[in-house]
Amino acid sequence: KDDAPKLVAKGRGYLADKIIELARLHNIPIRQDKKLLQILSRLDLEEEIPLEVYKAVAEILAFIYRLSNRPLDKPSATNAAPLE
């Protein structure tokens, strides 16, 4: 089994606005990164994150885990809830 990180949620327009709204509602910091956005927006859901953005994605995941005081276990895409 390949353990590369995968894209588990994305949206544009109304859906992107709802994702941001939910983040703000739950006091989740929002990061703006145009280069990362350009790369990730080309991916399909469940597609592996390209190696060129591993560092940026790892920094984001580490920040999220620190916020939630969870140990840095390997994240699993199967545990993520889909956004509708």
N, C-alpha and C positions, 0 to 999 in steps of 0.2 A: 504494500500500500504506500502510495506517495503521500508524504506529509507536508508538501508545499502549501503555503497559505493560499486560500481561494477567496474570490470576491463573493460575499454572501448577501449584500444589499446594495442597491443603487437606485437612483431616480433623477429625473429632471423635471423642470416645470413644477406642476402641482405636487407631485410625489416628493420632489426634492424639498419643497417648502414644508411639507408635512414631516419629513425626516428632521429638518432643522427645528421645526416647532416642537417636536417630541424631545429633541436634545435639550433645547432651552428649558422646557417644562421640567425636565429631570436634572437640571443644572450640569449637563454634560458639555464640556468645552467644545467649541467648534474651531477647527483648524482650516484655514484657507491656503491651498497650495495649488497654483494653476498648473504647474508641470505634472504633479501627481494626478490631478483631476483629468488632464488630457490623456494620460496613460491609462488610468483605471476606467475612464468612461468608454474606452474602446473594447473593454472586456465584457463577455457575457457572464451572467450569474454562474457560480460554481467553477469558473475558469481560474486557473492558477495565476497568482500574482507574478508578473515578470521579474526576473532577477534584478533588473536595473533599478527597481523601486523597493527591494527588500529592506534596505536600511531605513527608508522613510516609514514604511509600514511597520517595521519592528519598533521604531521609536514611538509610533502611535499606540501600538499594542502594549508596549511596556508602560506607557503613561496611563493607559486605561486600567491595567492591572494594578498599578500603584494607587490609583484613585479608589479602587474597590478593595484594596488591602488583600488581594488574592495572590497566592504564590504564582510564579511565572511557569505554569504548566503549559504544555503544548496546546494551543487553542484548537478546537475542532469545529469545522464548518457544520457538522451534523447537529451540534448543540445550539446553533443560532436559529432564532425565530424569524421566519420570512416576514417581510413587510408587504402589506397589501394596500 
